[in-house]
Amino acid sequence: GRFEAEGYLPVTLGPAYNGKPLSVDMDSVTRDPALKVLFDGVTSFDGGPESCHQKVQLSGPESRLVARWSNGVPLVVVGMPHGKRQAAVVVLNARPVSTDAQKLYGWDSGSC
């Protein structure tokens, strides 16, 4: 829709992947203090048995990588304000529900 067509989305979406347990690569977490705050207190993030995510690429120079999945695919990306976008947009490239809501397929709520 308009969100993607007008450049609000800081990533280009690709195919969906699942079926392989993944976690955050903590070594990939940004050192940028303005963005690292998103991971304050996080020591791990387990995507669960499916670790559903999409292959995404940063869509422009205003897109900032915050962290990657253990397979190298971006997990968290921030689109900095530019043009019509007056505020930052955060993309969490993971299934939106945790194991609190979906025991079999969500990300592990006890992991972060």
KEVODO-973062 format. One record per residue: x, y, z of N, C-alpha, C in turn; residue number from 0. Coordinates in nm, 2 decimals. Layout:
# residues N
VOLUM     n_x     n_y     n_z    ca_x    ca_y    ca_z     c_x     c_y     c_z    n
VOLUM       X       Y       Z       X       Y       Z       X       Y       Z  NUM
...
# end
This chain:
# residues 112
VOLUM     n_x     n_y     n_z    ca_x    ca_y    ca_z     c_x     c_y     c_z    n
VOLUM    0.08   -0.12    0.00    0.00    0.00    0.00    0.09    0.13    0.00    0
VOLUM    0.03    0.23    0.04    0.09    0.36    0.04    0.22    0.37    0.13    1
VOLUM    0.21    0.29    0.24    0.33    0.29    0.33    0.45    0.25    0.26    2
VOLUM    0.44    0.14    0.18    0.55    0.09    0.10    0.58    0.18   -0.02    3
VOLUM    0.47    0.21   -0.09    0.48    0.28   -0.22    0.54    0.42   -0.21    4
VOLUM    0.51    0.49   -0.10    0.56    0.62   -0.08    0.69    0.63    0.00    5
VOLUM    0.76    0.52    0.02    0.89    0.52    0.08    0.90    0.53    0.23    6
VOLUM    0.79    0.49    0.30    0.79    0.50    0.44    0.86    0.37    0.50    7
VOLUM    0.86    0.26    0.43    0.92    0.14    0.47    1.07    0.14    0.44    8
VOLUM    1.15    0.12    0.55    1.30    0.13    0.53    1.37    0.01    0.47    9
VOLUM    1.29   -0.09    0.43    1.34   -0.21    0.37    1.26   -0.25    0.24   10
VOLUM    1.33   -0.32    0.16    1.26   -0.38    0.04    1.23   -0.53    0.08   11
VOLUM    1.11   -0.57    0.07    1.06   -0.70    0.11    1.09   -0.81    0.01   12
VOLUM    1.13   -0.92    0.05    1.16   -1.04   -0.03    1.07   -1.15    0.02   13
VOLUM    1.11   -1.27   -0.02    1.03   -1.39    0.01    1.04   -1.42    0.16   14
VOLUM    0.94   -1.49    0.21    0.93   -1.53    0.35    1.00   -1.66    0.37   15
VOLUM    1.07   -1.67    0.49    1.14   -1.79    0.53    1.09   -1.84    0.66   16
VOLUM    1.09   -1.97    0.68    1.06   -2.02    0.82    1.11   -2.17    0.82   17
VOLUM    1.09   -2.23    0.93    1.12   -2.37    0.95    1.26   -2.40    1.00   18
VOLUM    1.33   -2.30    1.04    1.47   -2.32    1.09    1.48   -2.23    1.21   19
VOLUM    1.52   -2.28    1.33    1.53   -2.20    1.45    1.65   -2.10    1.43   20
VOLUM    1.63   -1.98    1.46    1.73   -1.87    1.45    1.73   -1.79    1.58   21
VOLUM    1.83   -1.71    1.59    1.84   -1.62    1.71    1.91   -1.49    1.66   22
VOLUM    1.91   -1.39    1.74    1.98   -1.27    1.70    2.13   -1.29    1.71   23
VOLUM    2.20   -1.24    1.62    2.35   -1.24    1.62    2.39   -1.11    1.71   24
VOLUM    2.41   -1.13    1.84    2.44   -1.02    1.92    2.57   -0.94    1.88   25
VOLUM    2.66   -1.01    1.81    2.78   -0.94    1.76    2.74   -0.84    1.65   26
VOLUM    2.62   -0.86    1.59    2.58   -0.77    1.48    2.51   -0.64    1.53   27
VOLUM    2.47   -0.64    1.66    2.40   -0.52    1.71    2.48   -0.40    1.69   28
VOLUM    2.42   -0.29    1.64    2.49   -0.17    1.61    2.56   -0.11    1.73   29
VOLUM    2.66   -0.03    1.71    2.73    0.04    1.81    2.68    0.18    1.82   30
VOLUM    2.60    0.22    1.73    2.54    0.36    1.73    2.46    0.38    1.85   31
VOLUM    2.50    0.47    1.94    2.42    0.49    2.07    2.28    0.53    2.05   32
VOLUM    2.25    0.60    1.94    2.11    0.64    1.92    2.02    0.52    1.88   33
VOLUM    2.08    0.42    1.83    2.00    0.30    1.79    2.02    0.18    1.88   34
VOLUM    2.13    0.17    1.95    2.16    0.06    2.04    2.06    0.06    2.15   35
VOLUM    2.00    0.17    2.19    1.91    0.18    2.29    1.79    0.08    2.27   36
VOLUM    1.76    0.04    2.14    1.66   -0.05    2.12    1.69   -0.19    2.17   37
VOLUM    1.82   -0.22    2.20    1.86   -0.35    2.25    1.91   -0.34    2.40   38
VOLUM    1.88   -0.22    2.46    1.92   -0.21    2.61    1.85   -0.32    2.69   39
VOLUM    1.92   -0.40    2.76    1.87   -0.51    2.84    1.85   -0.64    2.77   40
VOLUM    1.86   -0.64    2.64    1.84   -0.76    2.56    1.98   -0.84    2.55   41
VOLUM    1.97   -0.96    2.60    2.09   -1.05    2.59    2.08   -1.16    2.49   42
VOLUM    1.95   -1.18    2.45    1.93   -1.28    2.35    1.79   -1.26    2.29   43
VOLUM    1.77   -1.32    2.17    1.63   -1.32    2.11    1.62   -1.45    2.03   44
VOLUM    1.53   -1.54    2.07    1.51   -1.67    2.00    1.39   -1.66    1.92   45
VOLUM    1.40   -1.68    1.79    1.29   -1.67    1.70    1.19   -1.79    1.70   46
VOLUM    1.22   -1.89    1.79    1.14   -2.00    1.80    1.17   -2.11    1.70   47
VOLUM    1.09   -2.22    1.69    1.12   -2.33    1.60    1.10   -2.29    1.46   48
VOLUM    1.02   -2.20    1.43    0.99   -2.16    1.29    1.08   -2.04    1.25   49
VOLUM    1.10   -1.94    1.34    1.17   -1.82    1.31    1.13   -1.75    1.18   50
VOLUM    1.00   -1.74    1.17    0.94   -1.68    1.04    1.00   -1.53    1.02   51
VOLUM    1.05   -1.51    0.90    1.10   -1.37    0.87    1.10   -1.36    0.72   52
VOLUM    1.13   -1.24    0.67    1.14   -1.22    0.53    1.28   -1.19    0.49   53
VOLUM    1.32   -1.22    0.37    1.45   -1.17    0.32    1.43   -1.02    0.29   54
VOLUM    1.50   -0.94    0.36    1.48   -0.79    0.33    1.62   -0.73    0.30   55
VOLUM    1.61   -0.62    0.24    1.73   -0.54    0.21    1.70   -0.39    0.25   56
VOLUM    1.80   -0.32    0.30    1.79   -0.18    0.33    1.75   -0.11    0.20   57
VOLUM    1.65   -0.02    0.21    1.60    0.05    0.09    1.66    0.18    0.06   58
VOLUM    1.75    0.23    0.14    1.81    0.36    0.11    1.90    0.41    0.21   59
VOLUM    1.97    0.52    0.19    2.07    0.57    0.28    2.02    0.61    0.42   60
VOLUM    1.89    0.63    0.43    1.83    0.67    0.56    1.79    0.54    0.64   61
VOLUM    1.81    0.42    0.58    1.79    0.30    0.65    1.91    0.26    0.73   62
VOLUM    1.89    0.22    0.86    2.00    0.18    0.95    1.97    0.04    1.00   63
VOLUM    2.07   -0.04    0.98    2.07   -0.18    1.04    2.10   -0.18    1.19   64
VOLUM    2.01   -0.24    1.26    2.03   -0.24    1.41    2.09   -0.38    1.45   65
VOLUM    2.03   -0.49    1.39    2.08   -0.62    1.43    2.04   -0.72    1.32   66
VOLUM    2.11   -0.83    1.31    2.08   -0.94    1.22    2.04   -1.07    1.29   67
VOLUM    1.97   -1.15    1.21    1.94   -1.29    1.25    2.07   -1.36    1.24   68
VOLUM    2.08   -1.48    1.30    2.20   -1.56    1.30    2.23   -1.61    1.16   69
VOLUM    2.14   -1.60    1.07    2.16   -1.64    0.93    2.20   -1.52    0.84   70
VOLUM    2.22   -1.40    0.90    2.27   -1.28    0.83    2.16   -1.19    0.78   71
VOLUM    2.04   -1.23    0.78    1.93   -1.15    0.73    1.90   -1.04    0.84   72
VOLUM    1.87   -0.92    0.80    1.83   -0.81    0.89    1.71   -0.85    0.98   73
VOLUM    1.73   -0.83    1.11    1.62   -0.86    1.21    1.56   -0.73    1.25   74
VOLUM    1.64   -0.62    1.28    1.58   -0.49    1.32    1.64   -0.39    1.23   75
VOLUM    1.56   -0.31    1.16    1.60   -0.20    1.08    1.53   -0.07    1.12   76
VOLUM    1.59    0.04    1.12    1.53    0.17    1.15    1.54    0.26    1.03   77
VOLUM    1.43    0.32    0.99    1.43    0.42    0.88    1.42    0.55    0.95   78
VOLUM    1.53    0.63    0.93    1.54    0.76    0.99    1.45    0.86    0.92   79
VOLUM    1.40    0.96    0.99    1.31    1.06    0.93    1.37    1.12    0.80   80
VOLUM    1.29    1.13    0.70    1.33    1.20    0.57    1.20    1.22    0.49   81
VOLUM    1.21    1.32    0.41    1.09    1.35    0.32    0.96    1.36    0.40   82
VOLUM    0.86    1.28    0.36    0.73    1.28    0.43    0.74    1.21    0.56   83
VOLUM    0.83    1.13    0.58    0.84    1.05    0.71    0.90    1.15    0.82   84
VOLUM    0.82    1.19    0.91    0.86    1.29    1.01    0.92    1.22    1.14   85
VOLUM    0.90    1.09    1.15    0.96    1.01    1.26    1.02    0.89    1.21   86
VOLUM    1.10    0.82    1.30    1.17    0.70    1.26    1.06    0.59    1.25   87
VOLUM    1.09    0.49    1.17    1.01    0.37    1.15    1.10    0.25    1.19   88
VOLUM    1.05    0.17    1.28    1.13    0.05    1.32    1.06   -0.07    1.26   89
VOLUM    1.14   -0.16    1.19    1.10   -0.28    1.14    1.16   -0.40    1.22   90
VOLUM    1.07   -0.48    1.27    1.11   -0.60    1.34    1.07   -0.72    1.24   91
VOLUM    1.18   -0.77    1.18    1.16   -0.87    1.08    1.14   -1.01    1.15   92
VOLUM    1.03   -1.03    1.21    1.00   -1.16    1.28    0.85   -1.17    1.29   93
VOLUM    0.81   -1.30    1.31    0.67   -1.32    1.33    0.62   -1.23    1.45   94
VOLUM    0.50   -1.17    1.43    0.46   -1.07    1.53    0.42   -1.12    1.66   95
VOLUM    0.39   -1.25    1.67    0.34   -1.30    1.80    0.45   -1.38    1.87   96
VOLUM    0.44   -1.38    2.01    0.54   -1.45    2.08    0.48   -1.59    2.13   97
VOLUM    0.56   -1.67    2.20    0.51   -1.79    2.25    0.40   -1.77    2.36   98
VOLUM    0.38   -1.65    2.41    0.27   -1.62    2.50    0.14   -1.63    2.43   99
VOLUM    0.14   -1.60    2.30    0.01   -1.61    2.22    0.00   -1.74    2.13  100
VOLUM    0.12   -1.79    2.09    0.12   -1.90    1.99    0.24   -1.99    2.03  101
VOLUM    0.21   -2.09    2.11    0.31   -2.18    2.17    0.40   -2.24    2.07  102
VOLUM    0.35   -2.28    1.95    0.43   -2.36    1.86    0.51   -2.27    1.76  103
VOLUM    0.46   -2.15    1.72    0.52   -2.08    1.61    0.57   -1.94    1.65  104
VOLUM    0.55   -1.89    1.77    0.59   -1.76    1.80    0.74   -1.75    1.84  105
VOLUM    0.79   -1.63    1.85    0.93   -1.61    1.90    0.92   -1.64    2.05  106
VOLUM    1.03   -1.68    2.11    1.03   -1.72    2.25    1.03   -1.60    2.34  107
VOLUM    0.92   -1.58    2.41    0.91   -1.46    2.49    1.00   -1.46    2.61  108
VOLUM    1.06   -1.58    2.65    1.15   -1.59    2.76    1.29   -1.56    2.72  109
VOLUM    1.32   -1.53    2.59    1.45   -1.51    2.55    1.51   -1.37    2.55  110
VOLUM    1.42   -1.27    2.57    1.47   -1.14    2.57    1.45   -1.06    2.70  111
# end
